[in-house]
Amino acid sequence: MTYHDGTYIEYEYDAAGNRTQLTTPARTVDYSFDVLNRLETVTDETGTTTYGYDAVGNRASMSYPNGTVTEYTYDGRHRLTQLTHSRLGAVLLGLSYLLNPDGTRAAIIEDTGGVITRSTEYGYDAVKRLTGETVRNGIGAVERQTEWIFDQVGNRLEQTVTDNTAVVGASLLAITNYQYDLNDRLSTETTDASLDGVATGSDTSSYTYDPKGNTLTKVTGGQTQAQYQWDSAGRLRQAITPDPENPGSETTTRYTYLADGIRRSQTERFGESDAQTTRYLIDPVQAYAQVLEERVLAAGASGAGVLIAAYTYGDDLISLRRPTDGAGGLGSAETRWYHVDGLGSTRLLSDAGGSVTDRYAYTAYGELDASASVVSSENDYLYTGEQFDAGLGFYYLRARYYEAGTGRFAGMDPFGGIQPDPLTLHRYTYVHLNPVSNVDPSGKITLGQVVTAVNVAGNVQTVATIGVNILTGNYVSAAGMIAEEVVYSKLGALGRPVAHLSSRALGLFYRVFGRSVKLKLSSIPSGDDLGYNLNQVGVIRPSNTQAHHIVAGTSTRAQAARDALSRHDININSPTNGVFLPDCKSTAALGSIHCGSHNYAYMDSVNDRILAAEAAGGKIGVLNELGAIKIELLAGLQQLNRHGVR
């Protein structure tokens, strides 16, 4: 594909449909895949990044060209419990995840070289909205504590921040109160600050909106801080903000977009200076469009412009290269490799020698925690791995712009929500008010955590839903669940906290969710209906397979588990309760063979596991356990009958 300025992207694929090469005007990147069509290596001019997987398909490791290694550890339900970035055995950053019974993250403990440096604890209300965040230093002293209060529909009414690091030997208290109009649009926010109980000041910001609900202005203390202009499609076309380097002057930024709404360029003019345009070379083949290159053009210039940044992607962003010769050549470029946490947020950047150059920490909603960050490199990809627009102070999430300070979007959600799930009906809040566990890369739909990426290409599909993947076509040894939750958008429900979010998985889910999905959810168990439902949510049926009910549909031996499904409105023919397994004729490399009656040992085990999961986590526990059993079936770790497994 070629853009109007002459920049282009060329792709090559193997017989299985995997993309094996990507070429742009600046470089070529090669990809290789294992026998299960999982991404194995990504090679650019700096070297090769290698992916490793465990026995059931979770990402186990990443090895970078600069000698750094990332390793992942999971619990018995395939939820992330440990993520470690290291080089030559020395820990650069270790992250331990402690989980509540329902799968929400209770705490994250950080260490360097075996020494705890920081920990963060989280509190939730009954509907899993984040209500508290407590950050402690390495010896357990509280550095910062934040509490949130919401109204019944999810508007943030109050935020209280106690910061013991802002002023040495003192405690800074900041209480912010929020007011809204009848359309849940933020009208004013007022912050009152005090130091050790002595009032230090108060600030009030007010907002106005256009008829479509897009933010038009922000005024603080009587001074206009931002003015926005939007087009008829709800895309931000222009922003006027104060020039941070020249008080009294303004910065005007204009944006252009591709036909599909993805941002293509931004042109900045600081005060009376000449404008400069940054163009983005967009790769639309990714599940979510990604920037491969950035090029700048001076005012009045034409053509492709001068390369200032080149990004390498595997399943997600691997590295950034910035030319240092002034002419846009990569021969003398400076490279930074990305190291992320369990939410996909950039936590470290490392250089060619494997040394850490930058460290990032964030508040729960994505504001940079300056007291715990060391920043020296030019880098825009931060919280949840998304692009931060420093001029706007917003994260660009494709369909919309997100403001971390208020935990809200600058424009209304184009997705109207679904009645059975009230959390989807709010048009401005971010990720159902659970930013510790959820993401929204499209700017349209909140997604729970998803299992570590396994490559999606050709006939290997990954459908991300409430926290898991379904991998079909080649019996990749990982799986997940899809259910009525696809239709009802029960996406705040957590699946498995994992090492990193797969943009491919999320994107494919969004495409499936966006189409009309009609399921056959009768009360009579039916293999045909189950197979149809799996098909409806995007699962391609491989040859020589049968649709298997994880909880058996007719045997009295499985009645206890069936009753548990019924208690939580999970239909027996729901794709949550189904998986395609190889039959007696199949030559699939992996999988429990589905041929003949199931043995009692399997059904008794499913009964015990489903009931235990229900007791610990209710419906979400049951859904998680169905997903875990599905993984084991596809990996050939469960024997259904005398025919065994492959």
Secondary structure, 3 states (H helix, E strand, C coil): CECCCCCECEEEECCCCCEEEEECCCCEEEEEECCCCCEEEEEECCEEEEEEECCCCCEEEEECCCCEEEEEEECCCCCEEEEEEEECCEEEEEEEEEECCCCCEEEEEEEECCEEEEEEEEEECCCCCEEEEEEEECCCCEEEEEEEEECCCCCEEEEEEEECCCCCCCCEEEEEEEEECCCCCEEEEEEEEEECCEEEEEEEEEEEECCCCCEEEEEECCEEEEEEEECCCCCEEEEEEECCCCCCCEEEEEEEECCCCCEEEEEEEECCCCCEEEEEEEECCCCCCEEEEEEEEECCCCCCCEEEEEEEECCCEEEEEECCCCCCCHHHCEEEEEEECCCCCEEEEECCCCCEEEECCECCCCCECHHHCECCCCCCECHHHCEEECCCCEEEECCEEEECCCCEECCCCCCCCECCEHHHHCCCECHHHCCCCCECCCCCCCECCCCCCCCCECCEEECCCCCCCCEECCCCCCCCCCCHHHHHCCCCCCCCCCCCCCHHHHHHHHHHHHCCCCCCCCCCCCHHHHHHHHHHCCCCCCCCEEEEECCCCCCHHHHHHHHHHHHCCCCCCCHHHEEEEECCCCCCCCCECCCCCCCHHHHHHHHHHHHHHHHHHHHHHHHHHHHHHHHHHHCCCCCCCCCCEC
